[in-house]
Amino acid sequence: MTKWKPTLVAFLASQAVSLVGSAVVAYAVIWHVALTTKSGWSYTLIALAGLLPQGVMSLFGGVWADRHSRKALVIAADAITALVTLAAAAALWSGAEPSLLLLGLTLFLRGLSGGVQLPAEAAIVPTLVPDGQLLRVNSANGAIQAVVLLGSPALAGVLLSFGWELAWLLMIDVVTAAAAIVILAFIAVPKPQSGERRRLTAELAETWRYGLGHRVLKRVLLLALGLYVLILAPTQLTPIMVVRLFGEEPWKLATVEVAWSAGLIAGGAILAVWGGLRNRMAMIIAMSVVWGIFTAALGLAPWYWLFAAIWVVFGISGAALQAATMTVVQEETPPALLGRMMGVTTLIGNLAGPVGLLAVGPLADVVSVRTVFVVCGLLAVAVTICLAVGAPPQWAPGRSPAAVGPSGLKSERE
C-alpha cells in the first residue's frame, strides 16, 4: 500500500469499531420502544431524543473541528458517549425501569457527543486521501460501515431474542468506544489550518453564505434537505410498520436492517470499483429519483419478504447517493471551511428528518403507515425533478469533458 493507505485504514477501522457498539445500542433502544409501546408517537419521541441534539450540536462541532485537533475531538466524543452509556447501564442494574425518560435522556446526551464527533470525522477523511480518490474512499467507507450495520441489528436481535437485559446491551458500546479510542490514539491526523477566529455566529454565517452562493453546493444541500424530510422521516417508522403489518418477532426487525445494510455494502463496493459517473450531479439526481420510487414501493409491498427485498435495492441506491453527496461537499469546500460545512450537512441530516418525523410519526397513528410511505416517496420524486431543472454539472477530477482546473476548492458562484 502507498503511504497514505495504512493511516486511512487504521482511522476507518477505529470508527468502524466505535460504530458497532453505537449501532447495537441504537437498535436495542428503538426496538425496545417499538415492541413495548407499538406507538408512533412514543417512537417519534425516542428518535427525536437522539437526533435533535446531534443536529444542533453539529453546528458547534463543525466550528470546533476547524479550530482544534479533530483527532482530540473524536476521542473526547467517544469517551463521553461511553461514560453516558455506562451510567445508563448502572441505573438499570440498580433497579430503574427502562422508561422513555431514562432512555430518552441517554440518547439525548449521546446525541450531543455525536454532534461533535461526526463533523470532525468527516473533515479528517479528505486530509488523509490524495486528489481523485475521495469518491472511492467514501464509497469503501460506506461499505465498511454497512458491514458493521449488517451485523449489528442481527446481533441486537439475537441478544434480545435470547433475553439479554438492556443494560448488558448498553455495555457493548462502552467496550467498543474504549477500543476505538485506543486505536485512534496511535494514528497521526493532520491538524486543521489555523485561521482568524471570530464569533461563532460570524463563522457559521460565512459557511452558509458560501454554501448557498455556490452553484453546485446550493443544489446539493437543497436536495439533501428535501430528501431527508420526505424519505428519512417515513423510513424511520419502519419498525412500527413491521410490528403492525408483519408481526412482532425481533428477527423480522433485524432482517429488514440486514437487507438495508446488504444493499449499502453492495452499492459501496460497486461504486468503489467503478468510480461513479463522470457527472456526479447527474448521479445524485438519478439516485434521488430511485430513492423516492422505492420509498413508495415499500408502502405498497403486500408481503414481508418483498418488503425486505426492496430494502436491498433501497440500500444500493442509498450508498451511491450518500457517497456522491459527501464527496461533492468535501471537494467543493475549502479546507478552512470543511469542518463547519460538515457540521451543516450533519445539521440538515439530523434536523430535517426529525422535522418530517414530527409530522409523519403522529400521522401514522391516524392513517395507514403504508399511505405515509407512498405519499412521501412520490413527493420526493417531484422535488428531485424540480431541483434537477437547470442543475449545473459537477465533474470528477480529471474526468471533465473539457479542460478544467482543480475542482476541489474552486468556488463556482452564481
Residue pairs with C-beta under 8 A, 6 or more apart in sequence:
1 9
4 128
4 129
4 130
7 128
7 187
7 188
8 125
8 128
8 129
8 137
10 183
10 186
10 187
11 124
11 125
11 128
11 184
11 187
11 189
12 141
12 144
13 183
14 180
14 183
14 184
14 187
15 74
15 121
15 145
15 180
16 144
16 145
16 147
16 148
17 176
17 179
17 180
17 183
18 78
18 176
18 177
18 179
18 180
19 145
19 148
19 149
19 152
19 176
20 148
20 151
20 152
20 172
20 176
21 85
21 172
21 173
21 174
21 175
21 176
21 177
22 81
22 110
22 114
22 173
22 176
22 177
23 148
23 149
23 152
23 153
23 156
24 152
24 155
24 156
24 159
24 169
24 172
24 173
25 85
25 110
25 169
25 170
25 172
25 173
26 50
27 152
27 153
27 156
27 157
27 253
27 254
27 257
28 156
28 159
28 160
28 166
28 169
28 170
29 46
29 103
29 106
29 107
29 166
30 43
30 46
30 47
30 239
31 156
31 157
31 160
31 239
31 250
31 253
32 98
32 103
32 160
32 166
33 42
33 43
33 46
33 100
33 103
34 43
34 239
34 240
34 243
34 253
35 243
35 248
35 250
37 43
38 240
38 243
38 244
39 365
40 237
40 240
40 361
40 362
40 363
40 364
40 365
40 369
41 361
41 362
41 365
42 100
43 237
43 239
43 240
43 361
44 357
44 358
44 361
44 362
45 100
45 104
46 100
46 103
46 104
46 107
47 236
47 354
47 357
47 361
48 354
48 357
48 358
49 103
49 104
49 105
49 107
49 108
49 111
50 107
50 108
50 110
50 111
50 114
51 111
51 350
51 351
51 353
51 354
52 111
52 350
52 351
52 354
53 108
53 109
53 111
53 112
53 115
54 111
54 112
54 114
54 115
54 118
54 346
54 350
55 115
55 346
55 347
55 349
55 350
55 351
55 354
56 115
56 347
56 351
57 111
57 112
57 113
57 114
57 115
57 116
58 115
58 116
58 118
58 119
58 342
58 343
58 344
58 346
58 347
58 350
59 115
59 204
59 343
59 344
59 347
60 115
60 116
60 200
60 343
61 73
61 115
61 116
61 117
61 118
61 119
61 120
61 339
61 343
61 346
62 119
62 123
62 207
62 339
62 340
62 341
62 342
62 343
62 344
62 346
63 200
63 203
63 204
63 339
63 340
63 343
64 73
64 116
64 120
64 339
65 73
65 119
65 120
65 123
65 192
65 338
65 339
65 340
65 342
65 343
66 123
66 192
66 195
66 203
66 336
66 337
66 338
66 339
66 340
67 192
67 197
67 339
68 192
69 189
69 191
70 120
70 121
70 123
70 124
70 189
70 191
70 192
70 339
71 120
71 124
71 184
71 187
71 189
73 116
73 117
73 120
74 117
74 120
74 121
74 124
74 184
75 181
75 184
75 185
76 113
76 116
77 113
77 114
77 116
77 117
77 120
78 113
78 117
78 177
78 180
78 181
78 184
79 177
79 181
80 109
80 112
80 113
81 110
81 113
81 114
81 117
81 173
81 177
82 173
82 174
82 177
82 178
84 106
84 109
84 110
84 113
85 106
85 110
85 170
85 171
85 173
85 174
85 177
86 170
86 171
86 174
87 106
88 102
88 103
88 106
88 167
88 170
89 167
89 168
89 170
89 171
89 174
90 167
91 102
92 98
92 102
92 165
92 166
92 167
92 170
93 167
96 102
98 166
106 170
111 350
115 346
115 350
118 342
118 346
119 339
119 340
119 342
119 343
119 346
120 339
120 342
122 326
122 330
122 342
122 345
122 346
123 192
123 338
123 339
123 342
124 189
125 134
125 137
125 138
125 141
125 330
126 134
126 330
126 331
126 335
126 338
127 189
127 190
127 335
128 189
128 190
129 137
131 397
131 406
131 408
132 396
132 397
132 398
134 327
134 330
134 331
135 271
135 275
135 276
135 280
135 323
135 324
135 327
135 396
136 271
136 272
136 275
137 272
138 323
138 326
138 327
138 330
139 267
139 268
139 269
139 271
139 272
139 276
139 319
139 320
139 323
140 268
140 269
140 272
141 268
142 264
142 267
142 268
142 271
142 319
142 322
142 323
143 264
143 265
143 267
143 268
143 269
143 272
143 319
144 268
145 264
146 261
146 262
146 263
146 264
146 265
146 268
146 315
146 319
147 261
147 265
149 257
149 260
149 261
149 264
150 258
150 261
150 262
150 265
152 257
153 253
153 254
153 257
153 258
153 261
154 254
154 257
154 258
156 169
156 254
157 250
157 251
157 253
157 254
158 254
159 168
159 169
160 169
160 250
161 250
161 251
192 335
192 336
192 338
192 339
193 335
193 336
195 336
197 203
203 340
204 340
206 337
206 340
207 337
207 340
207 341
207 343
207 344
208 344
210 217
210 333
210 334
210 337
210 341
210 411
211 217
211 218
211 221
211 341
211 344
212 218
212 221
213 411
213 413
213 414
214 332
214 411
214 412
214 413
215 392
215 412
215 413
215 414
216 281
216 328
216 332
216 392
216 394
216 412
217 328
217 329
217 332
217 333
219 281
219 387
219 391
219 392
220 281
220 284
220 325
220 328
220 329
220 394
221 329
221 344
221 345
221 348
222 387
223 284
223 285
223 288
223 383
223 384
223 387
224 325
224 345
224 348
224 349
224 352
225 348
225 352
226 380
226 383
226 384
226 387
227 288
227 291
227 292
227 321
227 380
227 383
227 384
228 348
228 349
228 352
228 353
228 356
229 352
229 353
229 355
229 356
230 292
230 295
230 356
230 376
230 377
230 379
230 380
230 383
231 291
231 292
231 295
231 376
231 377
231 380
232 349
232 352
232 353
232 356
233 353
233 354
233 355
233 356
233 357
233 359
233 360
233 361
233 376
234 295
234 299
234 356
234 360
234 369
234 372
234 373
234 376
234 377
235 295
235 298
235 373
236 353
236 357
237 357
237 360
237 361
237 364
237 369
237 372
238 256
238 298
239 253
240 364
240 369
241 369
241 370
241 373
242 252
242 253
242 256
242 304
242 307
243 253
244 369
245 304
245 369
245 370
246 252
246 304
246 307
247 304
252 304
255 308
256 307
256 308
256 311
259 308
259 309
259 311
259 312
259 315
260 311
260 312
260 314
260 315
260 318
261 315
262 312
262 315
263 311
263 312
263 313
263 314
263 315
263 316
263 317
263 318
263 319
264 315
264 316
264 318
264 319
265 315
265 319
266 312
266 315
266 316
266 319
267 315
267 316
267 317
267 318
267 319
267 320
268 319
268 323
270 316
270 320
271 319
271 320
271 323
271 324
275 396
276 283
276 320
276 323
276 324
276 396
277 283
278 395
278 396
278 399
278 400
278 401
279 393
279 394
279 395
280 324
280 327
280 328
280 394
280 395
280 396
281 328
281 391
281 392
281 393
281 394
282 393
283 320
283 321
283 324
284 321
284 324
284 325
284 328
285 384
285 387
285 388
285 391
287 317
287 318
287 320
287 321
287 324
288 321
288 380
288 384
289 381
289 384
289 385
290 313
290 317
291 314
291 317
291 318
291 321
291 380
292 377
292 378
292 379
292 380
292 381
292 384
293 377
293 381
294 310
294 313
294 314
294 317
294 377
295 314
295 373
295 376
295 377
295 380
296 373
296 374
296 376
296 377
296 378
296 381
297 310
297 377
298 307
298 310
298 311
298 314
298 373
298 377
299 369
299 370
299 371
299 372
299 373
299 374
299 377
300 370
300 373
300 374
301 307
301 310
326 345
328 394
329 341
329 342
329 345
330 338
330 408
331 397
331 407
331 408
331 409
332 394
332 407
332 408
332 409
332 410
332 411
332 412
333 341
333 409
334 409
334 411
335 409
356 376
360 372
360 376
363 372
364 372
392 412
394 407
395 401
395 404
395 407
396 407
397 406
397 407
397 408
400 407
